Amino acid sequence: MKQKRIKYIDALRVIAIISVVAIHVFADFRDTYINTNRLYYGLITLLDSFTRMGVPIFFMITGAFMLSKKETKKYSQFLKQRLPKLLIPFFIISIIYFIYEGITQDKPLTVIEFIKQFTSSGGVKYHFWFMYIIILIYIFIPFIKVLVQNLKRNELRNLIIVIFILGNVLKTINLYTSKIDITLFTGITLKDITIYSNYVLLGYYLYNYDIKQNTRKKIYIIGILCILLIPIADLLLIDNMRNDVILGSTSCFPLIPSMALFLLLKYQYNNWNIPKIIDKIEQKSAPLIFYIYMIHVLIMELITKQLQKIWIPNRFIERGLYYFIIFLSTVILSYIIAIIFHKIYSFCEHKIKKIRN
């Protein structure tokens, strides 16, 4: 059965992938000023703070859909259906990155070296950490589904809050205490995989349960405050090198803004007069998001190298325009290449199924 389209979820997907591309573009922009102008650095970090809902939203959409399905399948059938769709494209694109890194950075291009990088926690490229986490979560989805579907609403809510406190909050406190050589809560602070899984639970909760208007308003206000606090919290943590931990999904700051964005679109999206062209792009983009995520860093680096040959910006406004061009070009080219990759992969998948049958 074809899954019914939920427009606000498609919109969240598009916002999430645009946010992730922006995160990686902002990284270089922030590095430019970290040791020369902390005011500019703080302003860029404030803009970057709005993008930090992207990764949590991806996890939340996974929870909204994967944990809400009622059909029952054998565990082996579930893995057979889901994992190849993640692993095969991921493996192919990892090879492309491996060859690219080997050529541009004069690294060894051997099978052993690829296996070492591919099986490491970070993967062949820095943004692939997400792939390993999402694959692990998919492996445990059937068991998590049993848990959440047998918990009462208040029990699930309490579980999410407890994980947030023992994970995000304690991890954030430890970041600051470690700065003054005091180590706290390491024995009870939850691991990152549990924190990311909590976003999956949160997505299921927000998707399936109604949130009262007064509660939503409070979440919106706290979400905005969290975004405004991120640049301050970041400046208090860093020294002379950018450290994105406080902006990352495992800190205590991005969770409430991510909730706010999810709820805003859930309750308001259908009330907005979205142009048909935008709605169509969102619908067509849904199956491409996965590919865009994997290939966009390569596209961004190639665009940056070419742009550097003809333009070295000096002033703040010029640099802003410079990085905006990189961002926009990366989104457009990644989208086009994702379409091509998706068509090729779908064609090959169809042919293999035909041969098997």
Buried (B, 14 or more C-beta within 10 A) or exposed (E): EEEEEBBBBBBBBBBBBBBBBBBBBBBBBBEBBBEEEEEBBBBBBBBBBBBBBBBBBBBBBBBBBBBBEEEEEEEEEBBEEBEEEBEEBBEEBBEBBBBBBBEEEEBEEEEEBBEEBBEEEEBBBEBBBBBBBBBEBBBEBBEBBEBBBEBEEEEBBEBBEEBBEBBBBBBBBBBBEEEEEEEEEEEEBBEBBEBBBBBBBBBBBBBBEEBEEEEBEEBBEBBEEBBEBBBEBBBEBBEEEBEBEBBBBBBBBBBBBBBBBBBBBBBEBEEEEBEEEEEEEBBEBEEBBBBBBBBBBBBBBBBBEEBEEEEEBEEBEEBBEBBEBBBEBBBEBBBEBBBEBBEEBEEEEEEEEEEEE
